[in-house]
Amino acid sequence: MDIKIRNYRSEDLDQLVYLVRATSDADWSPAVIRSDLEQRLSRPCCDPTEDTFVAVARNGGREQVVGVHDFFPRWMRDDAVQILQGKAVVRPDYLSHGLLERLMRRVWRRCAVHVDAAGRERFIFQMRCTEDQTDVRETLKRLGFAVDRHLAEMERRDLRHILPPSMPEGISIRPYRLGVDDRAWHDAFQDAFADHWGQMVMTFDQWQHAVRHGNRDPSRHAVAWDADQVVGFCYCKMRDDVGSIRWLGVRSAWQRRGLGGALLQIGLRAVRAAGASRVLLGVDLESEGKAAALYGRKGFEITARQLVFHREFSADEVGRLLEETTGGAG
């Protein structure tokens, strides 16, 4: 079968929308998928024409996109190792042709160039898949990946009875003000997730990009203030008629006062008012705070489980990948 892997081009976007919709269990509208892809492809940390690769098959003389794979810098674990997270979508009927492995090897070579340009010698590559993606899971294990973490998507379908929030004394809630609260919110995010698994970090440029993207309404995002300091946040978005709690966090010094629960109630009310019929959020099943159990008491149920895989590439492996790149390996 004639399948070619090449760099992404802007004219591939329509076919990527079709590919994602055809391979997703969720019935998102084409407009939502396009918006999500446009945001992903325009991230400030990446160049899609260099960091995104598509697999195309010849079908009646025209190219048909049957797979896509990209990566982006996730966070720093220490001064020497860069964590890069990849995401791949491949049509199921092409997985048996080894297409996922071909895409991954192409992305790894690009990762080697990325870390070499940053003056680092090695990197950790992460990939995620759902528990039922057996072919993907087996491919990752065969290529030397190990499971790093267990995550889950949780859903609340009944939005009729959402209790009013009970706010801790001295805390006020305001909607997010674009261009005014940006820096204070970002500082609060860094503090709230400082102890999160993997040292979760979001650069200020990444936050600027996220909050200004089209399918998010900043006014739907609740910000908790104590005097002149942001101490918590609940950032929501809408996709079709589905609400999502994207980021919910409380600064370390204000935790265990009930502020997180109050922010969750505010977020649920906000997406309900925006027309949500259900609400999704993601949790770390291994978090010390037992997030899944906490959200379970708020009416959420686990609907999907996800595995985070990782593989570390040594300095020697990075060197070989760089040699393959300069040698023009396909």
Phi and psi in degrees as GROMACS dihedral restraints (atoms count N, CA, C in turn):
[ dihedral_restraints ]
;  ai    aj    ak    al  type     phi  dphi    fc
    3     4     5     6     1   -85.9    20    10
    4     5     6     7     1   100.2    20    10
    6     7     8     9     1  -124.0    20    10
    7     8     9    10     1   126.4    20    10
    9    10    11    12     1  -112.7    20    10
   10    11    12    13     1   140.3    20    10
   12    13    14    15     1  -109.9    20    10
   13    14    15    16     1   127.3    20    10
   15    16    17    18     1  -143.3    20    10
   16    17    18    19     1   172.1    20    10
   18    19    20    21     1   -69.2    20    10
   19    20    21    22     1   150.2    20    10
   21    22    23    24     1   -63.9    20    10
   22    23    24    25     1   144.1    20    10
   24    25    26    27     1  -124.4    20    10
   25    26    27    28     1   152.5    20    10
   27    28    29    30     1   -59.5    20    10
   28    29    30    31     1   -29.8    20    10
   30    31    32    33     1   -73.6    20    10
   31    32    33    34     1    -5.5    20    10
   33    34    35    36     1   -80.4    20    10
   34    35    36    37     1   -10.0    20    10
   36    37    38    39     1   -58.7    20    10
   37    38    39    40     1   -44.8    20    10
   39    40    41    42     1   -58.9    20    10
   40    41    42    43     1   -42.2    20    10
   42    43    44    45     1   -69.8    20    10
   43    44    45    46     1   -31.4    20    10
   45    46    47    48     1   -66.0    20    10
   46    47    48    49     1   -38.6    20    10
   48    49    50    51     1   -59.3    20    10
   49    50    51    52     1   -46.3    20    10
   51    52    53    54     1   -63.1    20    10
   52    53    54    55     1   -43.3    20    10
   54    55    56    57     1   -61.9    20    10
   55    56    57    58     1   -47.7    20    10
   57    58    59    60     1   -63.6    20    10
   58    59    60    61     1   -42.8    20    10
   60    61    62    63     1   -65.2    20    10
   61    62    63    64     1   -37.8    20    10
   63    64    65    66     1   -72.4    20    10
   64    65    66    67     1   -23.7    20    10
   66    67    68    69     1  -106.6    20    10
   67    68    69    70     1    -0.7    20    10
   69    70    71    72     1   -95.8    20    10
   70    71    72    73     1   142.1    20    10
   72    73    74    75     1   -74.7    20    10
   73    74    75    76     1   -25.5    20    10
   75    76    77    78     1   -83.4    20    10
   76    77    78    79     1   139.0    20    10
   78    79    80    81     1   -92.8    20    10
   79    80    81    82     1    60.8    20    10
   81    82    83    84     1   -73.5    20    10
   82    83    84    85     1   150.2    20    10
   84    85    86    87     1   -72.5    20    10
   85    86    87    88     1   155.5    20    10
   87    88    89    90     1   -56.3    20    10
   88    89    90    91     1   -34.5    20    10
   90    91    92    93     1   -64.3    20    10
   91    92    93    94     1   -40.7    20    10
   93    94    95    96     1   -66.6    20    10
   94    95    96    97     1   -45.1    20    10
   96    97    98    99     1   -62.2    20    10
   97    98    99   100     1   -42.8    20    10
   99   100   101   102     1   -62.1    20    10
  100   101   102   103     1   -43.8    20    10
  102   103   104   105     1   -61.4    20    10
  103   104   105   106     1   -43.8    20    10
  105   106   107   108     1   -62.3    20    10
  106   107   108   109     1   -43.2    20    10
  108   109   110   111     1   -65.9    20    10
  109   110   111   112     1   -41.2    20    10
  111   112   113   114     1   -62.1    20    10
  112   113   114   115     1   -38.6    20    10
  114   115   116   117     1   -65.7    20    10
  115   116   117   118     1   -46.3    20    10
  117   118   119   120     1   -62.3    20    10
  118   119   120   121     1   -41.6    20    10
  120   121   122   123     1   -75.7    20    10
  121   122   123   124     1   -12.6    20    10
  123   124   125   126     1  -109.1    20    10
  124   125   126   127     1    13.8    20    10
  126   127   128   129     1   -58.9    20    10
  127   128   129   130     1   141.3    20    10
  129   130   131   132     1   -66.7    20    10
  130   131   132   133     1   -17.8    20    10
  132   133   134   135     1   -88.3    20    10
  133   134   135   136     1    -4.5    20    10
  135   136   137   138     1  -139.0    20    10
  136   137   138   139     1   156.7    20    10
  138   139   140   141     1  -115.4    20    10
  139   140   141   142     1   110.0    20    10
  141   142   143   144     1   -60.3    20    10
  142   143   144   145     1   -28.8    20    10
  144   145   146   147     1   -74.7    20    10
  145   146   147   148     1   -13.0    20    10
  147   148   149   150     1  -111.7    20    10
  148   149   150   151     1   -31.0    20    10
  150   151   152   153     1  -108.3    20    10
  151   152   153   154     1    -0.3    20    10
  153   154   155   156     1  -122.3    20    10
  154   155   156   157     1   134.4    20    10
  156   157   158   159     1  -125.6    20    10
  157   158   159   160     1   141.8    20    10
  159   160   161   162     1  -119.2    20    10
  160   161   162   163     1   147.8    20    10
  162   163   164   165     1  -104.1    20    10
  163   164   165   166     1   125.4    20    10
  165   166   167   168     1  -121.7    20    10
  166   167   168   169     1   137.0    20    10
  168   169   170   171     1  -112.5    20    10
  169   170   171   172     1   144.5    20    10
  171   172   173   174     1   -79.1    20    10
  172   173   174   175     1   124.6    20    10
  174   175   176   177     1  -135.0    20    10
  175   176   177   178     1    99.3    20    10
  177   178   179   180     1    64.2    20    10
  178   179   180   181     1    34.4    20    10
  180   181   182   183     1    90.2    20    10
  181   182   183   184     1    -7.9    20    10
  183   184   185   186     1  -118.2    20    10
  184   185   186   187     1   154.7    20    10
  186   187   188   189     1   -81.1    20    10
  187   188   189   190     1   134.2    20    10
  189   190   191   192     1  -120.2    20    10
  190   191   192   193     1   123.6    20    10
  192   193   194   195     1   -75.8    20    10
  193   194   195   196     1   119.7    20    10
  195   196   197   198     1  -117.1    20    10
  196   197   198   199     1    -0.7    20    10
  198   199   200   201     1  -165.5    20    10
  199   200   201   202     1   154.5    20    10
  201   202   203   204     1  -148.4    20    10
  202   203   204   205     1   146.6    20    10
  204   205   206   207     1  -149.8    20    10
  205   206   207   208     1   133.2    20    10
  207   208   209   210     1  -138.2    20    10
  208   209   210   211     1  -176.4    20    10
  210   211   212   213     1  -155.2    20    10
  211   212   213   214     1   162.3    20    10
  213   214   215   216     1  -153.7    20    10
  214   215   216   217     1   153.0    20    10
  216   217   218   219     1   -64.0    20    10
  217   218   219   220     1   129.6    20    10
  219   220   221   222     1   -96.5    20    10
  220   221   222   223     1   -62.5    20    10
  222   223   224   225     1  -165.4    20    10
  223   224   225   226     1   169.2    20    10
  225   226   227   228     1   -99.7    20    10
  226   227   228   229     1   128.3    20    10
  228   229   230   231     1   -87.3    20    10
  229   230   231   232     1   -36.1    20    10
  231   232   233   234     1  -155.8    20    10
  232   233   234   235     1  -172.3    20    10
  234   235   236   237     1   -72.3    20    10
  235   236   237   238     1   -17.2    20    10
  237   238   239   240     1  -103.3    20    10
  238   239   240   241     1   -28.7    20    10
  240   241   242   243     1  -111.2    20    10
  241   242   243   244     1   123.3    20    10
  243   244   245   246     1   -95.6    20    10
  244   245   246   247     1   130.7    20    10
  246   247   248   249     1   -93.0    20    10
  247   248   249   250     1   125.2    20    10
  249   250   251   252     1  -119.4    20    10
  250   251   252   253     1   131.7    20    10
  252   253   254   255     1  -109.8    20    10
  253   254   255   256     1   127.1    20    10
  255   256   257   258     1  -104.3    20    10
  256   257   258   259     1   157.3    20    10
  258   259   260   261     1  -140.8    20    10
  259   260   261   262     1   130.2    20    10
  261   262   263   264     1  -128.1    20    10
  262   263   264   265     1   144.4    20    10
  264   265   266   267     1  -129.7    20    10
  265   266   267   268     1   121.6    20    10
  267   268   269   270     1  -132.6    20    10
  268   269   270   271     1   135.6    20    10
  270   271   272   273     1   -58.6    20    10
  271   272   273   274     1   131.5    20    10
  273   274   275   276     1   -54.3    20    10
  274   275   276   277     1   -35.0    20    10
  276   277   278   279     1   -73.1    20    10
  277   278   279   280     1    -4.8    20    10
  279   280   281   282     1  -107.5    20    10
  280   281   282   283     1    -5.5    20    10
  282   283   284   285     1   -63.6    20    10
  283   284   285   286     1   -34.9    20    10
  285   286   287   288     1   -69.8    20    10
  286   287   288   289     1    -9.7    20    10
  288   289   290   291     1   -92.8    20    10
  289   290   291   292     1     9.2    20    10
  291   292   293   294     1    73.4    20    10
  292   293   294   295     1    20.0    20    10
  294   295   296   297     1   -69.1    20    10
  295   296   297   298     1   -37.2    20    10
  297   298   299   300     1   -60.6    20    10
  298   299   300   301     1   -44.3    20    10
  300   301   302   303     1   -62.8    20    10
  301   302   303   304     1   -41.6    20    10
  303   304   305   306     1   -61.4    20    10
  304   305   306   307     1   -43.0    20    10
  306   307   308   309     1   -64.4    20    10
  307   308   309   310     1   -43.1    20    10
  309   310   311   312     1   -62.7    20    10
  310   311   312   313     1   -43.3    20    10
  312   313   314   315     1   -64.5    20    10
  313   314   315   316     1   -33.9    20    10
  315   316   317   318     1   -67.1    20    10
  316   317   318   319     1   -42.1    20    10
  318   319   320   321     1   -66.3    20    10
  319   320   321   322     1   -39.9    20    10
  321   322   323   324     1   -58.8    20    10
  322   323   324   325     1   -39.9    20    10
  324   325   326   327     1   -62.7    20    10
  325   326   327   328     1   -38.7    20    10
  327   328   329   330     1   -67.9    20    10
  328   329   330   331     1   -36.8    20    10
  330   331   332   333     1   -61.1    20    10
  331   332   333   334     1   -40.4    20    10
  333   334   335   336     1   -61.1    20    10
  334   335   336   337     1   -41.8    20    10
  336   337   338   339     1   -62.0    20    10
  337   338   339   340     1   -41.3    20    10
  339   340   341   342     1   -61.3    20    10
  340   341   342   343     1   -50.1    20    10
  342   343   344   345     1   -72.2    20    10
  343   344   345   346     1   -32.6    20    10
  345   346   347   348     1   -64.5    20    10
  346   347   348   349     1   -41.7    20    10
  348   349   350   351     1   -65.0    20    10
  349   350   351   352     1   -26.9    20    10
  351   352   353   354     1   -86.1    20    10
  352   353   354   355     1     1.6    20    10
  354   355   356   357     1    78.8    20    10
  355   356   357   358     1    21.8    20    10
  357   358   359   360     1  -113.4    20    10
  358   359   360   361     1   156.5    20    10
  360   361   362   363     1  -101.9    20    10
  361   362   363   364     1   -20.6    20    10
  363   364   365   366     1  -144.6    20    10
  364   365   366   367     1   169.7    20    10
  366   367   368   369     1  -153.3    20    10
  367   368   369   370     1   161.3    20    10
  369   370   371   372     1  -110.5    20    10
  370   371   372   373     1   129.2    20    10
  372   373   374   375     1  -108.8    20    10
  373   374   375   376     1   129.7    20    10
  375   376   377   378     1  -114.2    20    10
  376   377   378   379     1   145.5    20    10
  378   379   380   381     1  -139.5    20    10
  379   380   381   382     1   151.2    20    10
  381   382   383   384     1  -121.7    20    10
  382   383   384   385     1   149.8    20    10
  384   385   386   387     1  -153.8    20    10
  385   386   387   388     1   157.9    20    10
  387   388   389   390     1   -79.1    20    10
  388   389   390   391     1   161.1    20    10
  390   391   392   393     1   -62.3    20    10
  391   392   393   394     1   -28.1    20    10
  393   394   395   396     1   -88.3    20    10
  394   395   396   397     1     0.6    20    10
  396   397   398   399     1   -86.8    20    10
  397   398   399   400     1    73.2    20    10
  399   400   401   402     1   -60.8    20    10
  400   401   402   403     1   -44.3    20    10
  402   403   404   405     1   -61.4    20    10
  403   404   405   406     1   -42.4    20    10
  405   406   407   408     1   -66.4    20    10
  406   407   408   409     1   -44.8    20    10
  408   409   410   411     1   -60.4    20    10
  409   410   411   412     1   -44.0    20    10
  411   412   413   414     1   -68.6    20    10
  412   413   414   415     1   -35.7    20    10
  414   415   416   417     1   -63.2    20    10
  415   416   417   418     1   -44.3    20    10
  417   418   419   420     1   -63.1    20    10
  418   419   420   421     1   -43.1    20    10
  420   421   422   423     1   -64.1    20    10
  421   422   423   424     1   -40.9    20    10
  423   424   425   426     1   -65.0    20    10
  424   425   426   427     1   -29.5    20    10
  426   427   428   429     1   -89.6    20    10
  427   428   429   430     1    10.8    20    10
  429   430   431   432     1    93.1    20    10
  430   431   432   433     1    13.7    20    10
  432   433   434   435     1   -85.1    20    10
  433   434   435   436     1   149.7    20    10
  435   436   437   438     1  -124.5    20    10
  436   437   438   439     1   152.6    20    10
  438   439   440   441     1   -71.6    20    10
  439   440   441   442     1   128.2    20    10
  441   442   443   444     1  -101.3    20    10
  442   443   444   445     1   -34.7    20    10
  444   445   446   447     1  -160.6    20    10
  445   446   447   448     1   155.2    20    10
  447   448   449   450     1  -114.6    20    10
  448   449   450   451     1   123.9    20    10
  450   451   452   453     1  -119.0    20    10
  451   452   453   454     1   169.4    20    10
  453   454   455   456     1  -149.8    20    10
  454   455   456   457     1   151.9    20    10
  456   457   458   459     1  -100.9    20    10
  457   458   459   460     1   132.3    20    10
  459   460   461   462     1  -117.7    20    10
  460   461   462   463     1   152.9    20    10
  462   463   464   465     1  -137.8    20    10
  463   464   465   466     1   140.5    20    10
  465   466   467   468     1  -120.2    20    10
  466   467   468   469     1   120.9    20    10
  468   469   470   471     1   -95.8    20    10
  469   470   471   472     1   -29.9    20    10
  471   472   473   474     1   -93.2    20    10
  472   473   474   475     1   109.3    20    10
  474   475   476   477     1  -109.7    20    10
  475   476   477   478     1    17.0    20    10
  477   478   479   480     1   -76.0    20    10
  478   479   480   481     1   -36.9    20    10
  480   481   482   483     1  -118.5    20    10
  481   482   483   484     1    87.4    20    10
  483   484   485   486     1  -111.6    20    10
  484   485   486   487     1   115.4    20    10
  486   487   488   489     1   -65.0    20    10
  487   488   489   490     1   147.0    20    10
  489   490   491   492     1   -61.8    20    10
  490   491   492   493     1   145.2    20    10
  492   493   494   495     1   -70.3    20    10
  493   494   495   496     1   143.4    20    10
  495   496   497   498     1  -106.7    20    10
  496   497   498   499     1   104.7    20    10
  498   499   500   501     1   -86.2    20    10
  499   500   501   502     1   138.6    20    10
  501   502   503   504     1   -60.8    20    10
  502   503   504   505     1   151.9    20    10
  504   505   506   507     1   -60.6    20    10
  505   506   507   508     1   135.8    20    10
  507   508   509   510     1    87.3    20    10
  508   509   510   511     1    -2.2    20    10
  510   511   512   513     1  -101.9    20    10
  511   512   513   514     1   132.4    20    10
  513   514   515   516     1  -118.8    20    10
  514   515   516   517     1   152.4    20    10
  516   517   518   519     1  -114.9    20    10
  517   518   519   520     1   132.0    20    10
  519   520   521   522     1  -133.8    20    10
  520   521   522   523     1   152.0    20    10
  522   523   524   525     1   -69.2    20    10
  523   524   525   526     1   153.6    20    10
  525   526   527   528     1   -64.5    20    10
  526   527   528   529     1   136.4    20    10
  528   529   530   531     1  -110.5    20    10
  529   530   531   532     1   107.9    20    10
  531   532   533   534     1   -62.0    20    10
  532   533   534   535     1   130.0    20    10
  534   535   536   537     1    85.0    20    10
  535   536   537   538     1   -10.6    20    10
  537   538   539   540     1  -111.2    20    10
  538   539   540   541     1   -45.1    20    10
  540   541   542   543     1   -95.3    20    10
  541   542   543   544     1     1.7    20    10
  543   544   545   546     1   -55.3    20    10
  544   545   546   547     1   -52.8    20    10
  546   547   548   549     1   -70.0    20    10
  547   548   549   550     1   -41.4    20    10
  549   550   551   552     1   -65.6    20    10
  550   551   552   553     1   -39.3    20    10
  552   553   554   555     1   -63.4    20    10
  553   554   555   556     1   -45.2    20    10
  555   556   557   558     1   -62.1    20    10
  556   557   558   559     1   -40.7    20    10
  558   559   560   561     1   -60.7    20    10
  559   560   561   562     1   -41.6    20    10
  561   562   563   564     1   -65.8    20    10
  562   563   564   565     1   -38.9    20    10
  564   565   566   567     1   -61.0    20    10
  565   566   567   568     1   -46.5    20    10
  567   568   569   570     1   -60.8    20    10
  568   569   570   571     1   -38.1    20    10
  570   571   572   573     1   -73.2    20    10
  571   572   573   574     1   -43.1    20    10
  573   574   575   576     1   -63.4    20    10
  574   575   576   577     1   -33.7    20    10
  576   577   578   579     1  -107.6    20    10
  577   578   579   580     1    18.0    20    10
  579   580   581   582     1   -60.1    20    10
  580   581   582   583     1   -33.8    20    10
  582   583   584   585     1  -101.3    20    10
  583   584   585   586     1    10.6    20    10
  585   586   587   588     1   -66.7    20    10
  586   587   588   589     1   149.7    20    10
  588   589   590   591     1   -52.7    20    10
  589   590   591   592     1   134.3    20    10
  591   592   593   594     1    79.3    20    10
  592   593   594   595     1     9.5    20    10
  594   595   596   597     1    54.1    20    10
  595   596   597   598     1    62.4    20    10
  597   598   599   600     1   -59.5    20    10
  598   599   600   601     1   125.4    20    10
  600   601   602   603     1  -135.5    20    10
  601   602   603   604     1   139.7    20    10
  603   604   605   606     1  -128.4    20    10
  604   605   606   607     1   124.7    20    10
  606   607   608   609     1   -69.9    20    10
  607   608   609   610     1   160.8    20    10
  609   610   611   612     1   -63.4    20    10
  610   611   612   613     1   -38.5    20    10
  612   613   614   615     1   -62.4    20    10
  613   614   615   616     1   -39.3    20    10
  615   616   617   618     1   -64.4    20    10
  616   617   618   619     1   -39.4    20    10
  618   619   620   621     1   -66.5    20    10
  619   620   621   622     1   -42.5    20    10
  621   622   623   624     1   -57.5    20    10
  622   623   624   625     1   -41.6    20    10
  624   625   626   627     1   -66.4    20    10
  625   626   627   628     1   -44.8    20    10
  627   628   629   630     1   -63.6    20    10
  628   629   630   631     1   -46.0    20    10
  630   631   632   633     1   -74.1    20    10
  631   632   633   634     1   -18.5    20    10
  633   634   635   636     1   -99.5    20    10
  634   635   636   637     1     1.3    20    10
  636   637   638   639     1   -75.2    20    10
  637   638   639   640     1   152.7    20    10
  639   640   641   642     1   -58.4    20    10
  640   641   642   643     1   -37.0    20    10
  642   643   644   645     1   -90.8    20    10
  643   644   645   646     1    19.0    20    10
  645   646   647   648     1  -123.1    20    10
  646   647   648   649     1   134.9    20    10
  648   649   650   651     1  -106.1    20    10
  649   650   651   652     1   107.5    20    10
  651   652   653   654     1   -56.6    20    10
  652   653   654   655     1   -29.2    20    10
  654   655   656   657     1   -70.1    20    10
  655   656   657   658     1   -14.5    20    10
  657   658   659   660     1   -84.8    20    10
  658   659   660   661     1    -1.0    20    10
  660   661   662   663     1  -100.6    20    10
  661   662   663   664     1   117.9    20    10
  663   664   665   666     1   -87.6    20    10
  664   665   666   667     1   135.2    20    10
  666   667   668   669     1  -122.3    20    10
  667   668   669   670     1   126.9    20    10
  669   670   671   672     1   -95.4    20    10
  670   671   672   673     1   130.6    20    10
  672   673   674   675     1  -119.5    20    10
  673   674   675   676     1   141.7    20    10
  675   676   677   678     1  -119.2    20    10
  676   677   678   679     1   103.4    20    10
  678   679   680   681     1    59.4    20    10
  679   680   681   682     1  -117.2    20    10
  681   682   683   684     1  -105.3    20    10
  682   683   684   685     1    20.4    20    10
  684   685   686   687     1  -120.8    20    10
  685   686   687   688     1   133.4    20    10
  687   688   689   690     1   -74.2    20    10
  688   689   690   691     1   123.9    20    10
  690   691   692   693     1  -119.3    20    10
  691   692   693   694     1    -5.9    20    10
  693   694   695   696     1  -169.0    20    10
  694   695   696   697     1   166.7    20    10
  696   697   698   699     1  -161.2    20    10
  697   698   699   700     1   151.7    20    10
  699   700   701   702     1  -136.9    20    10
  700   701   702   703     1   107.5    20    10
  702   703   704   705     1  -103.3    20    10
  703   704   705   706     1   116.9    20    10
  705   706   707   708     1  -113.9    20    10
  706   707   708   709     1   156.9    20    10
  708   709   710   711     1  -144.8    20    10
  709   710   711   712     1   164.7    20    10
  711   712   713   714     1  -121.1    20    10
  712   713   714   715     1   137.6    20    10
  714   715   716   717     1  -131.4    20    10
  715   716   717   718     1   112.0    20    10
  717   718   719   720     1    54.8    20    10
  718   719   720   721     1  -124.1    20    10
  720   721   722   723     1  -104.7    20    10
  721   722   723   724     1    24.8    20    10
  723   724   725   726     1  -113.4    20    10
  724   725   726   727     1   124.0    20    10
  726   727   728   729     1   -88.0    20    10
  727   728   729   730     1   157.2    20    10
  729   730   731   732     1  -142.6    20    10
  730   731   732   733     1   132.0    20    10
  732   733   734   735     1   -90.5    20    10
  733   734   735   736     1    99.2    20    10
  735   736   737   738     1   -78.7    20    10
  736   737   738   739     1   -50.5    20    10
  738   739   740   741     1  -136.8    20    10
  739   740   741   742     1   126.1    20    10
  741   742   743   744     1  -131.5    20    10
  742   743   744   745     1   120.2    20    10
  744   745   746   747     1  -151.8    20    10
  745   746   747   748     1   157.3    20    10
  747   748   749   750     1  -134.5    20    10
  748   749   750   751     1   134.9    20    10
  750   751   752   753     1   -57.2    20    10
  751   752   753   754     1   147.8    20    10
  753   754   755   756     1   -55.3    20    10
  754   755   756   757     1   -41.1    20    10
  756   757   758   759     1   -71.4    20    10
  757   758   759   760     1   -12.9    20    10
  759   760   761   762     1  -111.6    20    10
  760   761   762   763     1     6.8    20    10
  762   763   764   765     1   -75.6    20    10
  763   764   765   766     1   161.1    20    10
  765   766   767   768     1    63.6    20    10
  766   767   768   769     1    33.7    20    10
  768   769   770   771     1  -120.7    20    10
  769   770   771   772     1     4.0    20    10
  771   772   773   774     1    90.9    20    10
  772   773   774   775     1     3.3    20    10
  774   775   776   777     1   -69.4    20    10
  775   776   777   778     1   -38.4    20    10
  777   778   779   780     1   -61.4    20    10
  778   779   780   781     1   -44.1    20    10
  780   781   782   783     1   -63.5    20    10
  781   782   783   784     1   -39.0    20    10
  783   784   785   786     1   -65.5    20    10
  784   785   786   787     1   -41.3    20    10
  786   787   788   789     1   -64.9    20    10
  787   788   789   790     1   -35.9    20    10
  789   790   791   792     1   -62.6    20    10
  790   791   792   793     1   -44.7    20    10
  792   793   794   795     1   -61.6    20    10
  793   794   795   796     1   -39.4    20    10
  795   796   797   798     1   -64.7    20    10
  796   797   798   799     1   -42.6    20    10
  798   799   800   801     1   -63.5    20    10
  799   800   801   802     1   -42.6    20    10
  801   802   803   804     1   -61.5    20    10
  802   803   804   805     1   -42.4    20    10
  804   805   806   807     1   -65.6    20    10
  805   806   807   808     1   -35.9    20    10
  807   808   809   810     1   -66.4    20    10
  808   809   810   811     1   -45.4    20    10
  810   811   812   813     1   -73.4    20    10
  811   812   813   814     1   -30.3    20    10
  813   814   815   816     1   -63.5    20    10
  814   815   816   817     1   -43.4    20    10
  816   817   818   819     1   -64.2    20    10
  817   818   819   820     1   -26.5    20    10
  819   820   821   822     1   -84.2    20    10
  820   821   822   823     1    -1.3    20    10
  822   823   824   825     1   104.6    20    10
  823   824   825   826     1    13.5    20    10
  825   826   827   828     1   -69.3    20    10
  826   827   828   829     1   137.7    20    10
  828   829   830   831     1   -96.7    20    10
  829   830   831   832     1   -17.3    20    10
  831   832   833   834     1  -157.7    20    10
  832   833   834   835     1   167.0    20    10
  834   835   836   837     1  -133.6    20    10
  835   836   837   838     1   137.8    20    10
  837   838   839   840     1  -115.1    20    10
  838   839   840   841     1   153.0    20    10
  840   841   842   843     1  -155.4    20    10
  841   842   843   844     1   160.0    20    10
  843   844   845   846     1  -108.8    20    10
  844   845   846   847     1   145.3    20    10
  846   847   848   849     1  -135.6    20    10
  847   848   849   850     1   154.3    20    10
  849   850   851   852     1   -92.7    20    10
  850   851   852   853     1   114.4    20    10
  852   853   854   855     1   -70.2    20    10
  853   854   855   856     1   -11.6    20    10
  855   856   857   858     1  -109.8    20    10
  856   857   858   859     1    12.5    20    10
  858   859   860   861     1   -68.0    20    10
  859   860   861   862     1   147.6    20    10
  861   862   863   864     1   -65.4    20    10
  862   863   864   865     1   -27.6    20    10
  864   865   866   867     1   -81.3    20    10
  865   866   867   868     1     2.1    20    10
  867   868   869   870     1    53.4    20    10
  868   869   870   871     1    55.6    20    10
  870   871   872   873     1   -58.9    20    10
  871   872   873   874     1   -40.7    20    10
  873   874   875   876     1   -60.1    20    10
  874   875   876   877     1   -41.0    20    10
  876   877   878   879     1   -67.8    20    10
  877   878   879   880     1   -38.7    20    10
  879   880   881   882     1   -63.1    20    10
  880   881   882   883     1   -46.6    20    10
  882   883   884   885     1   -71.0    20    10
  883   884   885   886     1   -29.3    20    10
  885   886   887   888     1   -59.6    20    10
  886   887   888   889     1   -36.7    20    10
  888   889   890   891     1   -72.4    20    10
  889   890   891   892     1   -12.7    20    10
  891   892   893   894     1   -99.8    20    10
  892   893   894   895     1    13.4    20    10
  894   895   896   897     1    95.4    20    10
  895   896   897   898     1     7.5    20    10
  897   898   899   900     1   -92.6    20    10
  898   899   900   901     1   148.2    20    10
  900   901   902   903     1  -128.7    20    10
  901   902   903   904     1   146.4    20    10
  903   904   905   906     1   -72.1    20    10
  904   905   906   907     1   127.1    20    10
  906   907   908   909     1  -114.8    20    10
  907   908   909   910     1   -18.2    20    10
  909   910   911   912     1  -155.6    20    10
  910   911   912   913     1   145.8    20    10
  912   913   914   915     1  -116.8    20    10
  913   914   915   916     1   144.9    20    10
  915   916   917   918     1  -131.4    20    10
  916   917   918   919     1   143.8    20    10
  918   919   920   921     1  -109.7    20    10
  919   920   921   922     1   136.0    20    10
  921   922   923   924     1  -103.1    20    10
  922   923   924   925     1   119.3    20    10
  924   925   926   927     1  -103.5    20    10
  925   926   927   928     1   152.9    20    10
  927   928   929   930     1  -143.6    20    10
  928   929   930   931     1   154.3    20    10
  930   931   932   933     1  -144.9    20    10
  931   932   933   934     1   133.0    20    10
  933   934   935   936     1   -94.5    20    10
  934   935   936   937     1   133.1    20    10
  936   937   938   939     1  -103.0    20    10
  937   938   939   940     1   120.4    20    10
  939   940   941   942     1   -73.6    20    10
  940   941   942   943     1   172.3    20    10
  942   943   944   945     1   -61.1    20    10
  943   944   945   946     1   -37.7    20    10
  945   946   947   948     1   -65.7    20    10
  946   947   948   949     1   -41.1    20    10
  948   949   950   951     1   -65.9    20    10
  949   950   951   952     1   -39.9    20    10
  951   952   953   954     1   -61.7    20    10
  952   953   954   955     1   -40.8    20    10
  954   955   956   957     1   -60.5    20    10
  955   956   957   958     1   -42.8    20    10
  957   958   959   960     1   -66.3    20    10
  958   959   960   961     1   -38.4    20    10
  960   961   962   963     1   -63.5    20    10
  961   962   963   964     1   -38.4    20    10
  963   964   965   966     1   -65.8    20    10
  964   965   966   967     1   -37.4    20    10
  966   967   968   969     1   -65.4    20    10
  967   968   969   970     1   -40.0    20    10
  969   970   971   972     1   -62.9    20    10
  970   971   972   973     1   -38.1    20    10
  972   973   974   975     1   -64.7    20    10
  973   974   975   976     1   -47.9    20    10
  975   976   977   978     1   -70.9    20    10
  976   977   978   979     1   -22.8    20    10
  978   979   980   981     1   -84.5    20    10
  979   980   981   982     1    -5.6    20    10
  981   982   983   984     1    77.2    20    10
  982   983   984   985     1    31.0    20    10
  984   985   986   987     1   -62.0    20    10
  985   986   987   988     1   141.6    20    10
